[in-house]
């Protein structure tokens, strides 16, 4: 396994650990770590496929970099709903609120 790919898997596991530990007390930050884990999963696969991901948190955009017909493309695209947790629920709006976390996927 490439060192970069292995590195993504290492920090993915750390994000999953953080998400689990924070779920009960700080769900907003738990959701961020869940999004980060999904993003790193996609970036690990892109790395393994020699596809440069670039910067950004939009999981759907990252998955779209995979070639059509890739064995995991459709399954990974399902994770795109997590993209909203990268920033939307972590920073206050101009009105001062951070918004309510969705209780289920739309």
N, C-alpha and C positions, 0 to 999 in steps of 0.2 A: 504494500500500500504506500502511496506517495506520502511524504511527510506532511504536506499541506492538507491532504484528505484526512489523515490521521489526526491532525490538529483540530480540524473542524469537528470530528467525532468526539474528541476529548472535551472541548468547550460545550458541545451539544449536551453531553452527559451532565456537565456542571450546571447548565441552564435548567435541565430537567430536575435535578436535585433541588435547586433553588425554587423552582415553580412548585414542587410538592411541599417543601417546607413552609412556603409563604402563603399557600392556598387559604388556610383558615383565617389567618390574621391580617394579611395584606393582599387581597385578591387582585387588586390593580397591578401590583408589581409582579405577582405570580403570573398574570396574563402576559405581561411583557416578557418574562423569561420563557414562557411557552412559545410565544411568537419567535423569540430569538432561537430557540431550539429547532423549530421548524425551518427557519431561514438557514441555519447552519447545516441542517440535513440536506437541503437543496444545494447549498454551496459545496458541500462535501461531494455530492454526486456530480455536480458540474466539474469540480476539480478532478475527480476520477476520470471524467470524460474529456479532459483537456479543454474545457470551455471556460473562458474568463468571465466571471460573474460581475465584476465591477462593484461599485458601491450601491447601496440602496437596500430597502427593507421590503419591497413589494414582492412577495413570494410568487405571485402569478407572473410577473415580468421575468423573474429568474427562471421559473419552470419553462416559460416560453422559449428560453434559449436552448433547451434540449431539442434534438431533432424529432420531427414527427415520426411516430412509430416507436419511440423509445419505450422500453418495457415499463418504466415507472412514471412516465409523463402524466398520464391521466390521474393516477393515484396521488401524485404530488400536487397537482393543480387543486385538488380538494382542500389543501391546506391554505389556500389563498385568503380565506376569510380571516385567518389569524393576523394578516398584515395590519389590520386596524389597531392592533395592540402595540405596535412598535412606537407609536407616538400619540395617537388620539386620546388615550385615557391616562397619559402620564403627564401632560402639560395642561395648565389651566387655559381656558378660553379668555377672550377679552373681557367677558363678564365675570371672570374669576373662578368659575366652576370647572371641574375636570370631566364632567359628564358621567353618567352611570354606565357601569359595565353591562353589556348585554348578558342576559341570563342563559341564552341559548343561541345557537347559530340561526341566522335568517335564511 
